Amino acid sequence: MIVIDGLSELNKDEYTRVAIGKFEGIHLGHRKLIAEMTGKEETLKNLVFTFSFSSSMAFGNNDHIYTEDERREIFESLGVDYLVEYELNKITAGEEPEDFVRNVLVGRLHAKEIYCGPDLSFGNKGAGNVDTIMRLSEELSITLHVIEKEQYLGEDISSTRIREALKCGNTGLADAMLK
């Protein structure tokens, strides 16, 4: 797996499937999304687009479930070819959602397929969502795959829920949602 710090443009002849999200915990829902992406034919490279650890610290979230190295190892074990760790700062956080899809996902990362959860938000003030990508899909010749959330004990699995379980000392619950 190749880790891309920031947003270098990929080889222009290489097209990708992009899984986009925070991927803080790489829990069962994330694993399902990545399995959907990597389970396809080999014509496209599998790429995960997420935020760098320094980005989350800059915005006050230092409560990581995995270390940076552990997260990278997990992505590699799941069949990811490229991992883009995007730096989130005031400039990149203020990017208009349509510009992000056009310039970053399609322009620099050469996305042909995008995989995400139904609650995806991105761009300036989180204004971009699944509908934004769907609206641009025909124009940009991309296919959107929205993967439904996984549940455990009748509730959606999320990194927040896992962190809460860990804070309460319920490692069994956290482990069940992570593996």
Secondary structure, DSSP 8 states (H G I E B T S, - for coil): -EEEES-----TT--EEEEES--SS--HHHHHHHHHHHTS-TTSEEEEEEE-HHHHHHTT----SS-HHHHHHHHHHTT-SEEEEE---HHHHT--HHHIIIIIIIIIT-EEEEEE-TT--BSGGG-B-HHHHHHHHHHHT-EEEE----EETTEE--HHHHHHHHHTT-HHHHHHHH-
